[in-house]
Amino acid sequence: MQRDTRGLPLTTDSAEAAAAFDATIEGYLKYRFDTSQRLKPAFKADPEFGMAHVLKAAFMLLGYKQDFIAPAKAAIAAAERCTARATPREQAHVTALRYWADGEMDRALAAWAAIFAAHPADILAFRLHHFCAFWLGRPEAMLTAVEATLPRWEAGMPGYGSVLACRSFANEECGNYTVAEAAGRDAIALDPGDLWAAHAVAHVLEMQGRRGEGIEWVASLERHWQGGNNLMHHLWWHRAMYHLERREHDQVLALYDTGFRNLGSAVTEAQPDLYIDVQNAASMLFRLGLHGVDVGARWEELAAKAEARIGDCLSAFTLPHWMMALAATGRWGAAQRMLAAMRDYAGANAGTNTPLVRDYALPVCEAVLKHGEGDFAGAVAVMRPALSGMYRLGGSHAQQDVLEQLFLHSAMKAGLQEDVRMLLERVAGRHPVPPERRVGYAEAARRIAH
């Protein structure tokens, strides 16, 4: 039996397989583009290495794509066969993945939490929990996990900086900005190429309205991102968000074309419809549209991909972004088919995700469509009941902001002053920067004040 770089036993006799496992975990934690390729030597060295099959399945499930579920389940079945004689910790990983593949996310989160409670050095269980809790709108679960786990780590352990980065992001999403920024900067001091830490601090700077610092923060770290994956795109999106707040629309569009939606880059070509990239692109184009900026034909490729993904509801937060593309390009028939597919999915009433789609994604998508059709009062009416629980779709405060702007713009267009006031009060209570200093809210705040 081998051990991983943090001392946890691995059920394989192959040192080569164990080394490949460690290299793959490192790639996953550091958001490297070649992470899946790093796993191949593990299978070559030991085809019966159960944790290699676990990683293969996890990487598929991380894509939040319906087409990946069947191969993920096949990898889980292979892991089950291989881990029949494995350690209870390894067997628990397989159980967690089975829950995930079946859509039982509460059970998956509990299984991962049990693993890292008993084995705090199991950074795979910790990191998967962190990721999935985020996309379920549960920052308090992220925070509880990291604050319980970090004291059980030693500073020199491989992956310590990644735990610091998670501490940074969890605290940021819970509004603890001082702790968040310190943890993120400590992680960057350990590794300037830590994309998750760079991302967490970028969120702090966004939430505190520190736009000039944010632009410099992202720009200063770019040279360390060689070999990074799509998280680089999200960081460029953050930089564009700072420029948007400064009304520097040319810089926003340049970052769109050469950074976070560069259709010619190898990273984009590998997964042209990856959920986070779609969110980046659609949310920025939608914001620009609210400001009257001509975005040309940029919506078209997103809309084509949206049509191809109709019926795929695994990423609830991405659904309104797909709908934005359909509405922006006038694909009204496709938009109605998308809504019908969402209703069918929600009607199955199975798993953790279906009530989120039913109660939040569906009405928000209906609001996006009505907004696109010019029925602004209808958009407000259908979206209003979902506002209080919309955070459950996942996404950060910065990402959820586009949905709040959708409601606000609809209310303003419809002349619904009380709804405008209500939305402004909501965002003023949730965001430390007052609406008067935020480009998407300033005009509404001025009107209400007068």
N, C-alpha and C positions, 0 to 999 in steps of 0.2 A: 504494500500500500504506500502510495506517495502522499505528500502534503503540499498544499498550495503555499503561496508566498507569505500568507498570514498564519500558517501553521495548522490549517484545518485539514483533516484527512480526506483523501480522494481515493475512490475505489478504482484504482488502476495500478498495474505494476510497471507502467511505462513512464520513465522520467521525461521522455520526449512529449508524451501526451499531457503530462502535468505542466510542463513548460509552456506548451501551446495554450493550455487553459489559462494560465496566468497572463500570457500575452494578450489573450482575447479579452479577459476581464479588464486589463489595463486599457485596451482600446475602447471598450465600452464606456468605462468611467471617463475617459478623456475625449469621447465623441470623435473617434478617428474613422475616416472613410473606409479604411481597410479592415475594420473589426471582424467582419464575417470571414474574410480571407484568412485571418490569423487562426481561425478555428480548424481549418482544413488539415493541418499537420496532426492535430489531435486524433481525428478519425483515421488518418493514415497509420499512426502509431498504435492505436488501440480502437478498433471499430466498436468495441463493447464498452467504451468509456461512457457511463451513464450521464455524467455532468456535461459532457460535450453535447449529447442529445438535448439536455436541458437548455443549454445555451442556444442551440439551433432553434428550438421551439420558441424560446423567449424572444429571440430577434425577430421571428415572424410575427408574433403577437404584438410586438412594439410598433409594428407598422399600421395598426388599426385599419386593416383592409380585409374585407370579407373573403377575398380570393386566397388569403393566406391562412385561413382557419383550418382547412382540410390538411394541408401539409404540416401545419403546426401540430395538429392532433396526431398525425402519423409520427412525428418526431417525439411527441409525448409518449405514444405507445412504445416506441423503441426505447425510450428512457425507462419506462416502467419495466420492460423486460431486462434491461441491463442493470437496474438498481434493485432487483429482487433480493440480492445478497449484499446490498450496499448499507451504508450507515443510515440510521434513522434521520439524520439531517438531510442527507441526499434524497431519501425517499420523500421527505416533507417538501422538498423543492418540486418534485414531480406532482405531488398532490396540489400544491399551489397553482402550478401551471394548468392542471386539469380544470380546476375551478375557473381560472382565467379564460381558458378556451371555451368553457361552457357558459361564460357570461356571469358567473357567480362571484362578483368582485368583492363583496363583503367577506366571503369565505377565503378568497385569495389573500386579501389584506391581512386577515387574522392568521392565516398560515405563515405568511412571511414574517409577521410580527413575532410569532412564536419562535421562529427560527432564530432571528437576531436577538431575541431576548435571552435565549439559551446559548447562542453563539454570536456574541457581539461583533466578532471579526468577519462574520459572513456578510461581506459587503454587497454580494449579489442580491441576497434577500432584502437587505436594507434599501438598496438602490431601486429595485423593482417596486417596493412598497412606496417609496418616495414619489416615483414617477406616476404610479397608478392613483395614489391618493390625490395628487395634483389634478389629474384629468377627471377626477370625480368631484372637484371643488371642495376638497377637505384639507385645507392648509393646517388646521389644528392637529390633524393626525400626523402630518409631516413634522410639525414642530414637536409633538410629544415624542415621536420616534427618535428624532435626532438629539434632542436634549437628554433623553435617557441613554442613548448609545454612545455619544461622544466622550463622556467621562470614563468609559470603559476601554477607550483606545489610548495608545501611547503615540506621542508625536512622531516617532520614527517609523511607524508601521506603514507599509505600502498601502496607499489609498487614503491616508489620513487627510490629505488635502481635499479629496473628494467629499469626505464627510463634512469638512469645514464648509465646502461650497454648498452642500445641502443645508447646513445650518444657516448659511447666509440666505438662501432662497426661502426657506421655511419661515424664518423670522421676518423677512421682507413682506411676504404674503400675509403675515399676521400683524403687520404694522410696527414691528420692532426695528426701526430703521437703523438705530445706532449699533445694536448688536449685529444686524445683518451686514452693514457695511464693513465693520471691523472683521467679521469672519471671512467675508469675501476677499478683502484685501490681504488677509493673512494667507488665504489659499493661493492667491496670485503671487505672493512673495515666495511661496514654495515652488510654484510652477506657473510662470507667466502665460503658458499655453493652456491653462485650465479653462476651457470654454464655459463650463457650468458656473464657475466662480465669476468669470467676466460677465456672464449673463445676469447673475444675481445682483451684482453691484450696479449693472446697467438699470435694473429695475428700481433700485433705491434712488438712483439719480433721476429717473423718470418720475417717480412718485413725489419727489421733493422739488420738482421743477428746476433741477440743476442742469439746464440744457447744454450750456457751453462745456461744462465738465463732462457731460455725457458724450458729446461728440469727441472730445479729446480722449476720454477713457477708451472708447471703442477704437479710435484711430491709432492710439499708442500701442494697442495689443495685437493689432492685425498681423504684424510680422511674425508672431508666434503661432499662427494658426495653420501652418503648412500641414496638409494631410487631414484637415478637419472635415467633418461631415456637415449635414444640413443645419446644425446649430450655428455655424458661421452665418448662414442666411438670416437666422433670427436675430443675430447680433447686428447685422447690417440693417435689418428692419428697425431695431431700436434706434440706431443712429438716424435713420430716416424719420423716425417719430420725433426726435429732437429738432430736426430741421423743419418738420411740418409745424411744430409749435412756434417756430420763428418765421413761419410763412415763407420758407425758402424752398419753393416748390420745384425749381429746377434741380436742386440737389436731391430732393426726394425721388424724382423720376430717374435721375442718373443712378442712384443707388438701386432703384428697382431694376433697371435694365442691366447693370453691370455687377450687381451684388445679389440681392435676395431673390430676384426672379430672372437670373441670367440663364436663358433657355439653352445656351450653348455650352454651359459648364458641365464637366463630367459628373459632378455631384447631382445636378438637376436631371441630367439625362438618365442617371441610374434609377431615379424614382420621381418621374415628372409630376405625379399626382400625390406626393406625400402630404399628409394632412397638415403638418406645421407650415410647409411651404405654401400651401393653398391658403391657409389662414393669413400668413404674412401678406401675400399678394392681394387677396380679395379685400381684406380689411383696409389696406392702404389705398387701393383704388376707390373704395367706397368713401373713405374720408375725403380724398381729393375731390371726388364728385360733389360732396356736400359743400365744398368751397368753390365750386364752379370751375375746377381745373379740367381742361381737356386732356384725357388720358389716351386718346387715339384708339387704336384697335387692341389695346392690351387685354381687354376683357375676353376677347374671342377664344383664345386658347384655353382659358380657364373654363369658359362655358362649355366647350367641347368635352373637356374632361369631366365636368359636372354631369353632363348627360350620360356619360359612360359609367358613372358611379351611382346612378339612381338606384335606390334600394339598399345601398350599403350604408348602414346607420351606426356602425361600430363607434365612430368618433362623433358623439352627439354635438360637441362644440363646433365641429367643422361644417355641419349641415347648413346653418345660416349663411356660411361663407359660400358654399356651393350655390345656394339660392341667390345670393347677391350677383353671381356671375350670370345665372339664367335670366334674372330680371334686367340686368344692365344691358343684355343683348336682345331683349324682347323675345326670349324663347318661352312664350307663355304656355304652350302645350307641354313642353318638357317640365316646366315648373309645376304644372298640375299633376303630371305623372309622379314627380318627386314627392309631392304632398301625399298622394294616394299611397305610394310605397311606404312612406313614413307611418301613415295610419295603419297599414297592414302590419308593419313591424311592431308598432306599439300595441296593437291588438293582441299580439301573441302573449303578452303579459308574463314573460319569463325573463329571469335574470335581473341584474342590477340596472342595466341601461334602458330597458324599455319604458319604465315610468319617467325617466329623464327626457326621453324623446317625446313621449306623450304630453307631459306637463309643461315642458320648457322649450325644447328644440322645435316642436311642431308649431306652437303659436308664434314663436319668434320668426320662423320661416314664413308663416302666413303673413306676418307683419312686413317682412322684407318684400314679399311679392306685392302686397297692397301698396306699399310705399312706391315701388317701381311702377305700378299702374296709376299712381296719382291719387289713390284712395287713402289720404292721410288720416282722416278720422277713423276709418276702418282699421288702419294699422295700429293706431293707438288703442282702440277698443279690444282688439284681439291680443295685443301684447301686454296690456296693463296687468292682467291677473298673473302673468309669469314673472313680473319684475322682481318680486321679493325672493324668489327661489332660483333665479336665473344663474346664480353663481354655481349651482350644482352641475351645470354643464361642463365645468372645468375651465381652464384658462386663467390667466393672471388678471389682476386688476387692470393692467395696461391693455390686455387683449379683450377683456369684457367691455372695455370702454366704447368700442365701436357699436355694440348693441345698445348701450345707453344713448349714444348719439343718434342712432336710428330712431329711438322713441322720441327724443327731444326734437329732432328735426320734423318728425311727423306731427307732433303736437303743435309746433310753431306754425307749420304750414296749414294746419287745420284750425288755427286760432283758438286752441284749447288752453287758455291761460292757466287754469288750475293744474293741468297736467304738466305744463312747462314748469310751473313753480314747484310741483312735487318732485320732478326729476332733478331740478337744480338743487333742491334740499337734500335729495338722496346723495348726489355726488359730492356735495359740500360736506356731508357727514362721513363719507367713505374715503375721500381723497384729501390729503393735507394741503394741496394747492387749491386756492379758492377758484370757483368757476370763472371769475373775472380775469384770471391769469392763464386760462386754458383756451386754446384757439377754438375748440369745438363747442365751447359754452359761453364765451364772452358776449356774443351778440344777444343771446337769450337773457343772460344776466343783466345786460344793460337795459333791455326792453322791460324786464320785470321791475327793475329799480325805478323806472320812470312811469 
